[in-house]
Amino acid sequence: MPDQPQPTTEQVAQAIVDAATSGDQAFTETVANSYTTEQLEAAQAYLTQGR
């Protein structure tokens, strides 16, 4: 696995928001597949708390 910097929870959350607002199914799937389940869950929790 390439040694890429881990995205922050905020970055993952922003990607989720972008995908949701775009209404683009392919983009949404790409976002979902780009991060681990843990990252996605943390981002969703971040979004829930931030409102």
Contacts in CASP RR format, 6 or more apart in sequence:
PFRMAT RR
TARGET T0000
AUTHOR 0000-0000-0000
METHOD contacts of the structure
MODEL  1
MPDQPQPTTEQVAQAIVDAATSGDQAFTETVANSYTTEQLEAAQAYLTQG
R
6 39 0 8 1.000
7 15 0 8 1.000
7 35 0 8 1.000
7 39 0 8 1.000
9 39 0 8 1.000
9 42 0 8 1.000
9 43 0 8 1.000
9 46 0 8 1.000
10 43 0 8 1.000
10 46 0 8 1.000
12 35 0 8 1.000
12 39 0 8 1.000
12 40 0 8 1.000
12 42 0 8 1.000
12 43 0 8 1.000
13 43 0 8 1.000
13 44 0 8 1.000
13 46 0 8 1.000
13 47 0 8 1.000
15 31 0 8 1.000
15 34 0 8 1.000
15 35 0 8 1.000
15 43 0 8 1.000
16 31 0 8 1.000
16 40 0 8 1.000
16 43 0 8 1.000
16 44 0 8 1.000
16 47 0 8 1.000
17 47 0 8 1.000
18 27 0 8 1.000
18 31 0 8 1.000
19 27 0 8 1.000
19 28 0 8 1.000
19 30 0 8 1.000
19 31 0 8 1.000
19 32 0 8 1.000
20 28 0 8 1.000
22 28 0 8 1.000
32 40 0 8 1.000
35 43 0 8 1.000
END
